[in-house]
Amino acid sequence: MHKILKIVAAVLSLAGIISLVRIIAAGDEAIKTGESAGLVDPMAYIAYVILGLVLAFVVFFVLKNLFTNTAGLKNTLIGVGAFVAVLVISYAVSGSDLPIQYKNGDTFATEGESTMVGAGLVAFYILLAVAAISMIFSGVKKVISK
């Protein structure tokens, strides 16, 4: 399986390099004027294919590892549950501010979008605080144990 992944990675890398060389050879002016859509589009499709393959392999190997290592399954479920709890708390705490509007009356973000952005920011701040506290705690614990 490892050899197959290396071969697939090499083939996709070669395709990406060939596309990149074609784009560079076309020049900046061709890209700016839109004449190089035939050059840029294949590169974007290669990126989508690579992203899809990477996601598929990640999901496959994560699930494989979870089912073969049942001892780690409990810790994984605790971690996922804690993350979901942070997201739920963030959503509950974030306010549903008024929709953001431009001067001409067009809506930039609806009330729901504003709430989701606020929840994302609150979740980021909570996770940042947890990460900082855990780093400080592990550093202090390491200093004390020496």
C-alpha positions, 0 to 999 in steps of 0.5 A, a space after each residue: 500500500 505504501 508503494 502505491 501511495 508513493 507512485 500516486 504521489 509521484 505521478 500527481 507531483 509530475 502532473 503538477 510540475 508540468 502544469 506549473 511549467 506551462 503556466 510560467 511559460 505562458 507569462 503574466 500577461 496571458 494570465 492577466 488577460 485570461 488567455 491562459 484558462 486552458 493552462 490554469 484550469 487543469 492545475 485547479 483540477 489537479 489540486 481538487 483531485 489531490 485534495 479529494 485523494 488526501 481526504 479519502 486516505 485520511 478518513 480511511 486510515 483514521 477509521 482503520 486505526 480507530 477500529 484496530 486500536 479500540 483502546 484509543 477509541 475512548 480517548 478519540 471519542 472524548 476529544 471529539 465530544 470536547 470539541 463538539 461541546 466547545 462548538 455548542 458553547 460557542 454558538 450559545 454564547 455568540 450573539 445574534 447581532 443585527 445584519 451588517 448592511 452597506 450604505 446602499 442597503 444591501 446586506 453584507 451578512 445576514 443574522 445567521 451568518 453573523 451568529 456563525 462567524 461570532 461562534 467561530 471566533 469564540 470557539 477559536 478563542 476558547 481553543 487558543 486559551 486551552 492550548 496556551 494553558 496546556 502548554 504552560 501547565 506541561 512546561 511548569 510540570 516539566 520544570 517541577 519534576 526535574 
